[in-house]
Amino acid sequence: MILKPDQNVWRTAPAARAAVLIDGAEYFAAARQAMIKAERSIMIAGWDIHSKTRLVGPSGEADDGYPPLFAEFLARLVVERPQLQINLLLWDFSVLYTGERDPFPTLALRWSTPDQIKFCLDDCVPIGSSQHQKLVVVDDKIAFSGGLDITMRRWDTGRHELDNPYRIDPDGKAYEPFHDVQMVVDGEAAQALGELLRDRWACAACETVRAVKTEGDPWPDHVTPEFTDIEVGIARTLPTYEGQTDIREVQRLFLDSIDAAERSIYIENQYLTVAAVAERLARRLREKPELEVLIVAPKSHDSWLEAHSMRAGRIAFTRTVKQAGGDRFHLVYPKITDGERSAATMVHAKVMIVDDTFLRIGSANLNNRSMGTDTECDLIIEASSDKERAGIANVRNRLLGDHCGASADEVAAALENAGGSLLTVAKTLSANGHSLAPIEDTSEGTEELDTVFQSVADPEKPIGAEKFVSNMTGGIVPVRHISTVVKVVLAGLVVLALALVWRYVPLARPDEVREAFASINGNAAAPLIVVGIFIAAGLVFFPVMVLIAATAAAFGPWLGFAYATAGALASALAAYAIGRMIGKRPLRNFLGPRLNRVRQRVAKRGVITIAAVRLVPVAPFTVVNLVAGASGIRVFEYMAGTMLGMLPGLVMISAVGHQIARIMTAPTPTDFALLAAVVTGWIAVSVGVQALVSRYSTGQA
C-alpha cells in the first residue's frame, strides 16, 4: 500500500461515491446542482473567487431557473432558504493579481449579498505563501477538491473548440481553451474536507463554524459515480505558521507513489520545477526498464515572471528525467487544429495516475511552492480490487481522450493495439483536430537571472520575513504579530515612494495643493475647521497620516502638532461613539468575519493594546475606532491608548512640517534624507513598542 496516514496522507476516509469531473463546465454544473440542493451549509475556499463567474454547465446557459452569475446565484439560494449559511474564503493577497481577478472582491461579494453569505480574506499563511486549496463542501455530505477555483477564465467544455461564444471573461474578452480536473466525494471523506475547511475559516475569521446534519442528499443527479464504497486519502501541504509545524504530505506522497510505479506514470500539471521529484522519476526509470512516463503540461509559460522562473525550472526538470528515461519519457501539450488555425489548451490540472492502481487529483502543482510554501489539498484513490483498477484506467483514458479528441473506449482500443504503451497512443492518436504535441522549451540565455527569480517566485518554503523580524527584535515578537510589523515597514517605504512620486510625477500641481491647505492659516476658526476636516475624513476612511502630514505642512511644527493632535483624537472619538452606538453585529456585517481578530486585539488589555495597535495597525485608523466602540472598551482607556500610540508619529511628522511643505514644492536631497530618517524612526518605535507589548502579553498569559 502506498497511502500511509500521518506520513504521506493526513488520513483516509470512506466514501460511498466518488467521481472525476473533467473540465470547468462539468465541474461548474455539478457544483451548481449540489448547491441548489444545499439545506444548511455551503463552504467554499479558493485561491480566487470571482463574483461574476458564470457558474454554468456545458450548454453555457443557466437552465434551472437560477441566475448564471455566481454572486447572484448564491444570493437567490439564501433568499429561498433562510436557514442556509454560506462561507466564502479567499486568499488575502489576490490583489497582487488584480489584472486577472475581481479587483474588489470584498465589495462584490460581501456588500452585494445577503447577511447569510459570509466572506473572509484568508491571511493565515506566512509572508510569501498563499492559500491555494480549492474546496467546496455542501452540508458536510459532499465535497469537491481539485485544481479549479470558481473564478473567471476557468470554464470550458471537453470539446475545447478554438471558438466558443461562452468562453469569455466578465469583460467580454475571449480566452484560450482551458483544461482542469476536480474530484467529488461523499461520506466521511466529505466530512473530513469540511473539517479542514472549517479549520482554515477559524484561523482567518477567528470564529467557529459548526458541522451540520441534514436529511437530504446533495449529490448532483447527473453525475454517475465512478467509484463506490472506496477509501479516499487526503494529502496536504501546510507551511509553518503560528506554532503549526509545516506539513509536507503532498511532497512525500509524490515520491512514494513514484517509487511504486511499475509500468506507467501519467501526469497532468501546470508546473514542473521540483528537483527531488525529477530525480526520483529518473531513478525509477533506471530501475524499471518497462516504465513509461507521460507528462501533459502547458505549451509555454507566457507571463514574463513565469518565463523566468517556472519555465527555467521545467527545463532543468525535463533534462534530469530525459537523461535517465530517453524515449520512455515524453513531455507534451494538447494541440487543437482547425484548418490553418491552431491553439494550445491551457493545462491547469494537477493529476497523477500510476499504473492502474493509484489516482491523485488536487490543487498541488509540481513546483516548489506546493511542496512547502502554499496550502494544498489532494485526494487519492488507491485501488484494491479489479473494479477499482478498471475505474482508474477509465479516468486515465477519459483524460487522454480529452486531449486527443477521442472517447475513453477509443483510447482503450488504441492502448490495446499499442501493447499498453501510453507514449505510442500519445504520439499516434488524433481525432477531431485534437492531438498531443511535444513541448520544446528553449533557454533564452538568462540562466543566472532565472535562478534569482525562481528563488523568489517558487521558493521551497516561506521567504522567512517572520524569522528575520524576530531575529532583529531579539526573538520577542511572536510569529502572529510579524505580519503587522512587516506591514509597518512596507508602509514606511510607501511614504518615501509617494514623496518621490509627488515630486517627479505630475499627479497634481503641488503648489496649488499647498495653498489649499494653507488658505485657512491665520483664520480664527482654523482649529475648529481642522478638527472638522479630521472628523469628516475619518468617517469616509481617509488615511489619518495624510491629514497629519498636510496639517504639519500648512501650519508648521508647533501649531501643526496641536491641530493634528486635536483633530486625530476628535476623529477617533467620533468613530468610537458611532461604533458604540451601532454595536458588534451590524459592524461585523459591514466589515466581515475578520473583524473578530481586530476586536479581540483592541479589547484585550486596554491602554497598552490600543497604543500598540496605533503603532502597528491591524486595521485602518477608522476601523479600529469603530471596533473599539463596538467592543465596549472604556473610553478613558481607549483615548489614553490612542494618544500614547499616535504620539511618536505626531511628533515626528510635525517636527518636519516645513520639510514636508518643501517636498511638495521644491525638495532637496536633505529634505528626502530627513524624511527617510523620520520614517525609519517611526518604524523603529513601532517595532520596539510591539516587541514590548508582545513580551508583556507573554508574561501575563
C-alpha positions as CSV (number, residue, x, y, z in Angstrom):
1,M,0.0,0.0,0.0
2,I,1.2,3.5,-0.9
3,L,-1.1,5.5,1.4
4,K,0.3,5.9,5.0
5,P,-1.8,8.0,7.3
6,D,0.2,10.6,9.3
7,Q,3.1,10.2,6.8
8,N,2.2,10.8,3.2
9,V,-1.6,11.4,3.8
10,W,-3.4,13.2,6.6
11,R,-5.9,10.4,6.8
12,T,-8.0,8.0,4.7
13,A,-11.8,8.1,4.9
14,P,-14.6,6.1,3.3
15,A,-16.8,7.5,0.6
16,A,-19.9,5.7,-0.8
17,R,-19.4,7.6,-4.1
18,A,-16.6,9.4,-5.9
19,A,-16.4,10.8,-9.4
20,V,-13.9,12.7,-11.5
21,L,-15.1,15.9,-13.2
22,I,-13.1,16.8,-16.3
23,D,-13.0,20.5,-17.3
24,G,-14.7,23.5,-15.9
25,A,-18.2,23.1,-17.5
26,E,-18.6,19.6,-16.0
27,Y,-17.4,20.8,-12.5
28,F,-19.5,24.0,-12.5
29,A,-22.6,22.1,-13.4
30,A,-22.0,19.6,-10.6
31,A,-21.2,22.2,-8.0
32,R,-24.2,24.3,-9.1
33,Q,-26.6,21.4,-8.7
34,A,-25.1,20.4,-5.3
35,M,-25.5,24.0,-4.0
36,I,-29.1,24.1,-5.2
37,K,-29.7,21.0,-3.1
38,A,-28.0,22.5,0.0
39,E,-30.1,22.7,3.1
40,R,-27.9,24.2,5.8
41,S,-24.3,24.9,4.7
42,I,-22.1,25.7,1.7
43,M,-18.4,26.4,2.4
44,I,-16.0,27.4,-0.3
45,A,-12.3,28.1,-0.1
46,G,-10.1,29.1,-3.0
47,W,-7.0,30.9,-4.3
48,D,-9.5,33.1,-6.1
49,I,-13.3,33.6,-6.2
50,H,-14.9,35.9,-8.7
51,S,-18.4,37.2,-8.1
52,K,-19.1,37.4,-11.9
53,T,-18.2,33.8,-12.7
54,R,-20.8,32.2,-14.9
55,L,-21.5,29.1,-12.9
56,V,-23.0,27.1,-15.8
57,G,-22.6,23.7,-17.4
58,P,-21.7,22.5,-20.9
59,S,-24.6,24.3,-22.5
60,G,-23.2,27.7,-21.4
61,E,-26.6,28.7,-20.1
62,A,-28.4,28.5,-16.7
63,D,-31.4,26.3,-17.4
64,D,-32.6,25.7,-13.8
65,G,-34.3,29.0,-13.0
66,Y,-31.4,30.5,-11.0
67,P,-29.1,33.3,-12.2
68,P,-25.9,32.3,-14.1
69,L,-23.6,34.7,-12.2
70,F,-22.0,33.3,-9.0
71,A,-22.8,36.0,-6.5
72,E,-26.4,36.4,-7.8
73,F,-26.8,32.7,-7.7
74,L,-25.8,32.5,-4.1
75,A,-28.0,35.4,-3.1
76,R,-31.0,33.7,-4.7
77,L,-30.3,30.5,-2.7
78,V,-30.2,32.2,0.7
79,V,-33.4,34.2,-0.1
80,E,-35.2,31.0,-0.8
81,R,-33.7,29.2,2.2
82,P,-33.2,31.5,5.2
83,Q,-31.6,28.6,7.2
84,L,-28.8,28.3,4.6
85,Q,-25.4,29.7,5.6
86,I,-22.7,30.3,3.0
87,N,-19.0,30.9,3.9
88,L,-16.6,32.1,1.2
89,L,-12.9,32.1,1.9
90,L,-10.4,33.7,-0.5
91,W,-6.6,34.2,-0.3
92,D,-6.0,37.7,1.1
93,F,-3.3,38.7,-1.3
94,S,-5.1,38.1,-4.6
95,V,-4.7,41.9,-5.0
96,L,-1.3,41.1,-6.4
97,Y,-3.1,39.6,-9.4
98,T,-5.7,42.3,-9.8
99,G,-5.4,42.2,-13.6
100,E,-6.9,38.7,-13.7
101,R,-9.1,38.9,-10.6
102,D,-12.1,40.5,-9.1
103,P,-10.4,43.9,-8.2
104,F,-12.6,44.5,-5.2
105,P,-13.8,41.0,-4.0
106,T,-14.9,42.4,-0.6
107,L,-17.3,44.9,-2.3
108,A,-18.6,42.4,-4.9
109,L,-19.2,39.5,-2.5
110,R,-19.8,41.0,0.9
111,W,-21.7,44.2,0.2
112,S,-23.9,42.9,-2.6
113,T,-25.1,39.7,-1.0
114,P,-27.4,38.9,2.0
115,D,-26.2,38.5,5.5
116,Q,-26.3,34.7,5.3
117,I,-23.3,34.9,3.0
118,K,-20.1,35.5,4.9
119,F,-16.9,36.5,3.0
120,C,-13.5,36.4,4.5
121,L,-10.0,37.1,3.2
122,D,-7.6,34.4,4.4
123,D,-4.2,35.7,5.5
124,C,-3.5,32.8,7.8
125,V,-0.3,32.0,5.9
126,P,3.3,33.2,6.3
127,I,4.6,36.1,4.3
128,G,5.1,34.9,0.7
129,S,2.7,32.0,1.0
130,S,-0.8,31.6,-0.5
131,Q,-4.0,29.8,0.4
132,H,-4.1,27.5,-2.7
133,Q,-6.7,24.8,-1.7
134,K,-9.8,24.7,-3.9
135,L,-12.6,23.2,-1.8
136,V,-16.4,23.2,-1.9
137,V,-18.3,21.4,0.9
138,V,-22.1,21.2,0.9
139,D,-23.9,20.2,4.1
140,D,-20.9,18.2,5.1
141,K,-22.2,15.5,2.9
142,I,-20.4,16.0,-0.4
143,A,-17.2,17.8,-1.2
144,F,-15.2,18.9,-4.2
145,S,-11.4,19.3,-4.4
146,G,-9.0,19.7,-7.3
147,G,-7.4,22.4,-9.4
148,L,-10.4,24.6,-10.2
149,D,-11.4,27.8,-8.4
150,I,-14.9,29.3,-9.0
151,T,-13.4,32.2,-10.9
152,M,-13.1,33.7,-14.4
153,R,-11.2,32.1,-17.3
154,R,-11.8,28.5,-16.0
155,W,-14.9,27.4,-17.8
156,D,-14.6,25.2,-20.9
157,T,-16.1,22.1,-22.3
158,G,-14.3,18.8,-23.1
159,R,-14.5,19.7,-26.8
160,H,-12.1,22.7,-26.3
161,E,-13.2,24.3,-29.6
162,L,-11.0,27.1,-31.0
163,D,-14.0,29.3,-30.8
164,N,-16.7,29.1,-28.1
165,P,-19.0,32.1,-27.6
166,Y,-19.3,31.2,-23.9
167,R,-15.6,31.1,-23.2
168,I,-15.3,34.7,-22.3
169,D,-14.4,36.6,-19.1
170,P,-16.6,39.1,-17.3
171,D,-15.2,41.9,-19.5
172,G,-16.4,40.0,-22.6
173,K,-12.8,39.0,-23.7
174,A,-12.3,35.6,-25.2
175,Y,-9.6,33.3,-23.7
176,E,-7.9,30.1,-24.9
177,P,-9.2,26.6,-24.3
178,F,-8.7,25.6,-20.7
179,H,-8.3,22.1,-19.1
180,D,-8.7,21.2,-15.4
181,V,-9.9,18.4,-13.2
182,Q,-11.9,18.2,-9.9
183,M,-13.0,15.2,-7.8
184,V,-16.3,14.9,-5.9
185,V,-16.7,12.6,-2.9
186,D,-19.3,12.0,-0.2
187,G,-19.5,10.3,3.2
188,E,-16.7,10.6,5.8
189,A,-14.3,11.8,3.1
190,A,-16.5,14.9,2.6
191,Q,-16.8,15.4,6.3
192,A,-13.0,15.4,6.6
193,L,-12.7,18.0,3.9
194,G,-15.4,20.0,5.8
195,E,-13.2,19.8,8.9
196,L,-10.2,21.0,7.0
197,L,-12.1,24.0,5.6
198,R,-13.6,24.9,8.9
199,D,-10.1,25.0,10.4
200,R,-9.0,27.5,7.8
201,W,-12.0,29.6,8.4
202,A,-11.4,29.6,12.2
203,C,-7.8,30.8,11.6
204,A,-8.8,33.5,9.1
205,A,-12.0,34.7,10.7
206,C,-11.4,33.9,14.4
207,E,-14.8,32.2,14.6
208,T,-16.1,28.6,14.7
209,V,-18.3,27.2,12.0
210,R,-20.0,24.0,13.3
211,A,-20.6,20.9,11.3
212,V,-24.3,20.4,10.2
213,K,-26.6,17.4,9.9
214,T,-29.3,17.3,7.2
215,E,-31.7,14.7,5.8
216,G,-31.2,15.4,2.1
217,D,-28.6,14.2,-0.4
218,P,-26.9,17.0,-2.3
219,W,-25.1,14.6,-4.7
220,P,-25.7,16.1,-8.3
221,D,-28.2,13.9,-10.1
222,H,-26.4,13.9,-13.5
223,V,-23.0,12.8,-12.0
224,T,-22.6,9.0,-12.2
225,P,-20.2,7.7,-9.5
226,E,-17.1,6.1,-11.0
227,F,-16.1,4.6,-7.7
228,T,-18.3,3.2,-4.9
229,D,-17.5,2.2,-1.3
230,I,-14.0,3.5,-1.7
231,E,-11.3,4.7,0.7
232,V,-10.1,8.2,-0.1
233,G,-6.8,9.6,1.0
234,I,-6.3,13.3,1.8
235,A,-2.8,14.8,1.4
236,R,-2.0,18.4,2.5
237,T,0.7,21.0,2.4
238,L,0.6,23.5,5.2
239,P,3.5,25.9,5.8
240,T,4.8,26.7,9.3
241,Y,2.6,29.3,10.9
242,E,1.7,30.4,14.5
243,G,3.1,27.3,16.2
244,Q,2.0,24.9,13.4
245,T,5.0,23.0,12.1
246,D,5.0,22.5,8.3
247,I,3.1,19.6,6.8
248,R,4.5,18.1,3.6
249,E,2.3,15.1,2.9
250,V,1.9,16.2,-0.7
251,Q,5.7,16.0,-1.3
252,R,6.1,12.7,0.4
253,L,3.3,11.2,-1.5
254,F,4.7,12.2,-4.8
255,L,8.0,10.5,-4.0
256,D,6.4,7.4,-2.6
257,S,4.0,6.9,-5.5
258,I,6.9,7.2,-8.0
259,D,8.7,4.5,-6.1
260,A,5.7,2.2,-6.5
261,A,5.5,2.6,-10.3
262,E,5.9,-0.5,-12.5
263,R,4.6,0.2,-16.0
264,S,3.3,3.7,-16.4
265,I,3.2,7.2,-14.8
266,Y,0.7,9.7,-16.3
267,I,0.9,13.3,-15.0
268,E,-1.0,16.5,-15.8
269,N,0.4,19.6,-14.2
270,Q,0.8,23.3,-14.8
271,Y,4.3,23.5,-13.4
272,L,7.4,21.2,-13.2
273,T,10.1,22.5,-11.1
274,V,10.7,20.2,-8.1
275,A,14.2,18.8,-8.5
276,A,13.5,16.0,-5.9
277,V,10.6,14.7,-8.0
278,A,12.6,14.8,-11.2
279,E,15.5,12.9,-9.6
280,R,13.0,10.3,-8.2
281,L,11.5,9.8,-11.6
282,A,14.9,9.4,-13.1
283,R,15.9,6.8,-10.6
284,R,12.7,4.8,-11.1
285,L,13.2,4.9,-14.9
286,R,16.6,3.4,-14.4
287,E,15.3,0.8,-12.0
288,K,12.3,-0.2,-14.2
289,P,13.2,-0.7,-17.9
290,E,9.5,-1.2,-18.8
291,L,8.4,2.1,-17.2
292,E,7.0,4.9,-19.3
293,V,6.4,8.5,-18.1
294,L,3.9,10.8,-20.0
295,I,3.5,14.3,-18.7
296,V,0.9,16.7,-20.1
297,A,1.6,20.4,-19.4
298,P,1.0,23.9,-20.9
299,K,2.9,24.5,-24.1
300,S,4.6,27.6,-22.7
301,H,4.5,30.0,-19.7
302,D,3.5,33.2,-21.3
303,S,3.9,35.8,-18.5
304,W,7.3,37.4,-18.0
305,L,7.7,36.1,-14.4
306,E,6.7,32.6,-15.3
307,A,9.1,32.6,-18.2
308,H,12.0,33.5,-16.0
309,S,11.1,31.2,-13.1
310,M,8.8,28.3,-13.9
311,R,10.0,27.7,-17.4
312,A,13.6,27.6,-16.3
313,G,12.7,25.1,-13.6
314,R,10.8,23.0,-16.2
315,I,13.9,22.9,-18.5
316,A,16.0,21.5,-15.6
317,F,13.3,19.1,-14.6
318,T,12.9,17.7,-18.1
319,R,16.7,17.4,-18.6
320,T,17.0,15.3,-15.5
321,V,14.2,12.9,-16.4
322,K,15.2,12.7,-20.1
323,Q,18.8,11.8,-19.4
324,A,17.5,8.7,-17.4
325,G,14.5,7.7,-19.5
326,G,15.3,8.7,-23.0
327,D,12.4,7.8,-25.3
328,R,10.5,6.4,-22.4
329,F,9.7,10.0,-21.2
330,H,7.5,12.4,-23.2
331,L,6.5,15.9,-22.3
332,V,3.6,17.1,-24.4
333,Y,0.8,19.7,-24.6
334,P,-2.7,19.5,-26.0
335,K,-2.9,21.0,-29.5
336,I,-6.1,21.9,-31.4
337,T,-6.1,22.4,-35.1
338,D,-8.8,23.7,-37.4
339,G,-7.6,24.2,-41.0
340,E,-4.7,26.5,-40.8
341,R,-5.5,27.8,-37.4
342,S,-4.2,26.1,-34.2
343,A,-4.1,26.7,-30.5
344,A,-2.7,25.1,-27.3
345,T,-5.1,24.2,-24.5
346,M,-4.0,25.7,-21.2
347,V,-3.3,22.8,-18.8
348,H,-4.2,23.8,-15.2
349,A,-4.9,20.3,-13.9
350,K,-3.0,18.6,-11.1
351,V,-3.4,14.8,-11.8
352,M,-1.2,11.8,-11.3
353,I,-2.0,8.2,-12.2
354,V,0.4,5.4,-11.5
355,D,-0.2,2.1,-13.4
356,D,-3.9,1.3,-12.9
357,T,-3.7,1.4,-9.1
358,F,-3.1,5.0,-8.0
359,L,-5.2,8.1,-8.8
360,R,-4.4,11.5,-7.4
361,I,-6.3,14.8,-8.1
362,G,-5.9,18.0,-6.2
363,S,-4.6,21.5,-6.0
364,A,-0.8,20.8,-5.7
365,N,1.4,21.8,-8.6
366,L,4.7,20.0,-9.2
367,N,6.5,23.2,-8.2
368,N,8.4,24.0,-5.1
369,R,5.7,26.3,-3.7
370,S,3.2,23.4,-3.5
371,M,5.7,21.3,-1.6
372,G,6.2,23.6,1.4
373,T,5.1,27.2,0.9
374,D,1.4,27.2,0.0
375,T,-1.6,25.4,1.4
376,E,-2.7,22.4,-0.8
377,C,-5.1,19.6,-0.7
378,D,-5.0,16.4,-2.9
379,L,-7.4,13.5,-3.0
380,I,-6.2,10.0,-3.7
381,I,-7.7,6.7,-4.6
382,E,-5.5,3.6,-4.3
383,A,-7.2,0.6,-6.0
384,S,-7.7,-2.7,-4.0
385,S,-9.8,-4.6,-6.5
386,D,-10.2,-5.2,-10.2
387,K,-13.2,-3.0,-10.3
388,E,-11.3,-0.1,-8.8
389,R,-8.3,-0.6,-11.1
390,A,-10.7,-0.5,-14.1
391,G,-12.2,2.7,-12.7
392,I,-8.7,4.3,-12.5
393,A,-7.8,3.1,-16.0
394,N,-11.1,4.6,-17.3
395,V,-10.3,8.0,-15.8
396,R,-6.9,8.0,-17.5
397,N,-8.5,7.1,-20.8
398,R,-11.0,9.8,-20.4
399,L,-8.2,12.3,-19.8
400,L,-6.2,11.1,-22.8
401,G,-9.4,11.3,-24.9
402,D,-10.0,14.9,-23.8
403,H,-6.6,15.8,-25.3
404,C,-6.8,13.6,-28.4
405,G,-10.4,14.2,-29.4
406,A,-11.5,10.6,-28.7
407,S,-13.8,8.7,-26.3
408,A,-12.5,6.6,-23.4
409,D,-13.4,3.5,-25.3
410,E,-11.4,4.6,-28.4
411,V,-8.4,5.3,-26.1
412,A,-8.7,1.9,-24.6
413,A,-8.8,0.3,-28.0
414,A,-5.7,2.3,-29.1
415,L,-3.9,1.2,-25.9
416,E,-4.6,-2.4,-26.6
417,N,-3.3,-2.1,-30.2
418,A,-0.2,-0.4,-28.9
419,G,0.5,-3.1,-26.4
420,G,-0.4,-0.9,-23.5
421,S,2.1,1.9,-24.4
422,L,0.9,5.3,-23.3
423,L,3.6,7.0,-25.3
424,T,2.6,5.3,-28.5
425,V,-1.0,6.4,-28.1
426,A,0.1,9.9,-27.2
427,K,2.1,10.1,-30.4
428,T,-0.4,8.5,-32.8
429,L,-4.0,9.1,-31.6
430,S,-5.6,12.2,-33.1
431,A,-9.2,12.9,-33.8
432,N,-11.5,16.0,-34.4
433,G,-8.5,18.2,-34.7
434,H,-7.1,17.3,-31.3
435,S,-3.7,15.8,-30.6
436,L,-0.7,15.8,-28.2
437,A,2.4,17.6,-29.4
438,P,5.9,17.6,-27.9
439,I,7.0,20.6,-25.8
440,E,10.3,22.1,-26.8
441,D,11.4,24.6,-24.2
442,T,14.4,26.7,-25.1
443,S,16.6,28.7,-22.8
444,E,16.9,32.4,-23.5
445,G,20.4,32.7,-22.1
446,T,19.3,34.3,-18.9
447,E,20.1,31.4,-16.5
448,E,21.6,33.5,-13.8
449,L,18.6,35.9,-13.8
450,D,16.2,33.0,-13.9
451,T,17.8,31.4,-10.8
452,V,17.2,34.7,-8.9
453,F,13.5,34.9,-10.0
454,Q,12.9,31.2,-9.3
455,S,14.1,31.6,-5.7
456,V,11.6,34.4,-5.2
457,A,8.6,33.2,-7.2
458,D,9.0,29.4,-6.5
459,P,10.5,29.0,-3.0
460,E,10.7,25.7,-1.3
461,K,9.5,27.3,1.9
462,P,8.1,30.7,3.0
463,I,10.5,33.6,2.4
464,G,11.3,33.9,6.1
465,A,10.3,37.5,6.8
466,E,8.9,36.3,10.2
467,K,12.3,34.9,11.2
468,F,14.2,38.0,10.0
469,V,12.0,40.4,12.1
470,S,12.1,38.1,15.1
471,N,15.9,38.0,14.9
472,M,16.0,41.7,14.6
473,T,13.9,42.1,17.8
474,G,15.7,39.5,19.8
475,G,13.0,36.9,19.3
476,I,10.4,38.7,21.4
477,V,7.9,39.4,18.7
478,P,5.8,36.2,18.2
479,V,5.1,35.0,14.7
480,R,1.4,36.0,14.9
481,H,2.5,39.7,15.2
482,I,5.1,39.6,12.4
483,S,2.8,40.3,9.5
484,T,1.7,43.6,11.1
485,V,5.3,44.6,11.7
486,V,6.1,43.9,8.0
487,K,3.1,46.0,7.0
488,V,4.5,48.9,9.0
489,V,7.9,48.6,7.3
490,L,6.2,48.5,3.9
491,A,4.0,51.5,4.9
492,G,7.2,53.4,5.7
493,L,8.6,52.6,2.3
494,V,5.4,53.6,0.6
495,V,5.6,57.0,2.4
496,L,9.1,57.6,0.8
497,A,7.9,56.3,-2.6
498,L,4.9,58.7,-2.5
499,A,7.2,61.6,-1.7
500,L,9.3,60.8,-4.8
501,V,6.2,60.3,-6.9
502,W,4.7,63.5,-5.7
503,R,7.8,65.4,-6.8
504,Y,8.6,63.7,-10.1
505,V,5.2,62.5,-11.4
506,P,2.6,65.2,-12.4
507,L,-0.3,63.8,-10.5
508,A,-1.4,67.3,-9.4
509,R,0.1,70.8,-9.0
510,P,1.8,70.7,-5.6
511,D,1.8,74.5,-5.2
512,E,-2.0,74.6,-5.5
513,V,-2.4,71.8,-3.0
514,R,-0.2,73.6,-0.5
515,E,-2.1,76.8,-1.0
516,A,-5.4,75.0,-0.4
517,F,-4.1,73.7,3.0
518,A,-2.5,77.0,3.9
519,S,-5.6,79.1,3.0
520,I,-7.0,78.8,6.5
521,N,-3.8,79.6,8.2
522,G,-4.4,82.7,10.3
523,N,-8.1,82.2,10.4
524,A,-9.5,82.5,13.9
525,A,-11.7,79.4,13.2
526,A,-8.7,77.4,11.9
527,P,-8.6,74.9,14.9
528,L,-12.3,74.2,14.5
529,I,-12.0,73.8,10.7
530,V,-9.1,71.4,11.1
531,V,-10.9,69.3,13.7
532,G,-14.0,69.2,11.5
533,I,-11.9,68.1,8.5
534,F,-10.3,65.3,10.6
535,I,-13.8,64.1,11.8
536,A,-15.3,64.2,8.3
537,A,-12.3,62.5,6.7
538,G,-12.3,59.7,9.3
539,L,-15.9,58.9,8.5
540,V,-15.0,58.2,4.9
541,F,-11.9,56.2,5.9
542,F,-9.4,58.8,4.6
543,P,-5.9,58.0,5.8
544,V,-5.2,59.9,9.0
545,M,-1.4,60.1,8.4
546,V,-2.0,62.0,5.2
547,L,-4.1,64.6,7.2
548,I,-1.4,64.9,9.9
549,A,1.3,65.5,7.3
550,A,-0.9,68.1,5.5
551,T,-1.6,69.9,8.8
552,A,2.1,70.0,9.6
553,A,3.0,71.3,6.2
554,A,0.4,74.1,6.4
555,F,0.8,75.3,10.0
556,G,4.3,74.5,10.9
557,P,5.7,72.2,13.7
558,W,4.0,73.7,16.8
559,L,0.6,74.7,15.6
560,G,0.6,71.7,13.3
561,F,1.2,69.3,16.2
562,A,-1.5,70.9,18.3
563,Y,-4.1,71.0,15.5
564,A,-3.3,67.5,14.2
565,T,-3.4,66.0,17.7
566,A,-6.8,67.6,18.4
567,G,-8.1,66.5,15.0
568,A,-6.9,62.9,15.3
569,L,-8.3,62.5,18.8
570,A,-11.6,64.1,17.8
571,S,-11.8,61.8,14.8
572,A,-11.0,58.8,16.9
573,L,-13.7,59.7,19.5
574,A,-16.3,60.3,16.8
575,A,-15.8,56.9,15.2
576,Y,-15.7,55.3,18.7
577,A,-19.1,56.8,19.5
578,I,-20.5,55.5,16.3
579,G,-19.2,52.0,16.9
580,R,-20.6,52.1,20.5
581,M,-24.0,53.1,19.1
582,I,-24.3,50.5,16.3
583,G,-22.8,47.6,18.3
584,K,-20.9,44.5,17.2
585,R,-23.4,42.7,14.9
586,P,-24.0,45.5,12.3
587,L,-20.3,46.3,12.3
588,R,-19.4,42.7,11.7
589,N,-21.9,42.5,8.8
590,F,-20.2,45.6,7.3
591,L,-16.6,44.7,7.8
592,G,-16.8,40.9,7.6
593,P,-15.7,38.0,9.9
594,R,-12.1,39.1,10.2
595,L,-13.4,41.9,12.4
596,N,-13.2,39.3,15.1
597,R,-9.4,39.4,15.1
598,V,-9.3,43.1,15.3
599,R,-11.9,43.2,18.1
600,Q,-10.0,40.6,20.2
601,R,-6.8,42.6,20.0
602,V,-8.2,46.0,20.8
603,A,-10.3,44.8,23.7
604,K,-7.7,42.5,25.3
605,R,-5.6,44.7,27.5
606,G,-6.9,48.3,27.4
607,V,-4.5,51.2,27.1
608,I,-1.3,49.3,26.1
609,T,-3.1,47.2,23.5
610,I,-4.7,50.3,21.9
611,A,-1.3,52.0,21.9
612,A,0.3,49.0,20.2
613,V,-2.5,48.8,17.6
614,R,-1.9,52.5,16.8
615,L,1.8,51.9,16.2
616,V,1.4,48.6,14.5
617,P,-2.0,48.8,12.9
618,V,-4.0,45.6,12.5
619,A,-6.6,47.6,10.5
620,P,-7.1,51.2,9.2
621,F,-7.5,54.0,11.7
622,T,-11.3,54.4,11.4
623,V,-11.9,50.6,11.5
624,V,-10.0,50.4,14.8
625,N,-12.0,53.3,16.2
626,L,-15.4,51.7,15.2
627,V,-14.3,48.3,16.6
628,A,-13.1,49.8,19.9
629,G,-16.5,51.4,20.4
630,A,-18.4,48.3,19.4
631,S,-16.2,46.1,21.7
632,G,-17.2,48.1,24.8
633,I,-13.6,49.1,25.8
634,R,-13.8,52.0,28.3
635,V,-13.5,55.4,26.7
636,F,-10.7,56.6,29.0
637,E,-8.5,53.6,28.2
638,Y,-9.3,54.0,24.6
639,M,-8.4,57.7,24.3
640,A,-5.3,57.2,26.5
641,G,-4.1,54.4,24.4
642,T,-4.8,56.3,21.2
643,M,-2.8,59.3,22.5
644,L,0.2,57.2,23.5
645,G,0.2,55.2,20.3
646,M,-0.1,58.1,18.0
647,L,2.2,60.5,19.9
648,P,5.5,59.3,18.2
649,G,4.1,59.7,14.7
650,L,2.6,63.1,15.5
651,V,5.8,64.4,17.0
652,M,8.0,63.1,14.1
653,I,5.8,64.3,11.3
654,S,5.1,67.7,13.0
655,A,8.8,68.2,13.6
656,V,9.5,68.2,9.8
657,G,6.4,70.2,8.8
658,H,8.4,72.7,6.7
659,Q,10.4,69.9,5.1
660,I,7.1,68.3,4.1
661,A,6.0,71.6,2.5
662,R,9.2,71.8,0.6
663,I,9.0,68.2,-0.6
664,M,5.6,69.1,-2.1
665,T,7.1,72.0,-4.0
666,A,10.9,72.1,-4.3
667,P,12.5,69.2,-2.4
668,T,16.2,69.0,-1.8
669,P,18.3,65.8,-1.1
670,T,18.5,66.9,2.6
671,D,14.7,67.0,2.8
672,F,14.4,63.5,1.5
673,A,17.1,62.3,3.9
674,L,15.3,63.9,6.8
675,L,12.0,62.3,5.8
676,A,13.8,59.0,5.5
677,A,15.2,59.4,9.0
678,V,11.7,60.2,10.3
679,V,10.2,57.2,8.6
680,T,13.0,55.0,9.9
681,G,12.4,56.3,13.4
682,W,8.7,55.6,13.1
683,I,9.3,52.0,12.0
684,A,11.9,51.5,14.9
685,V,9.5,52.9,17.5
686,S,6.6,50.8,16.1
687,V,8.6,47.6,16.1
688,G,10.0,48.3,19.6
689,V,6.6,49.0,21.2
690,Q,5.2,45.9,19.5
691,A,8.1,43.9,21.0
692,L,7.4,45.3,24.5
693,V,3.7,44.6,24.1
694,S,4.5,41.0,23.0
695,R,6.8,40.5,25.9
696,Y,4.1,41.9,28.3
697,S,1.4,39.8,26.8
698,T,3.5,36.6,27.0
699,G,4.4,37.3,30.7
700,Q,0.7,37.9,31.5
701,A,-0.8,35.0,29.6
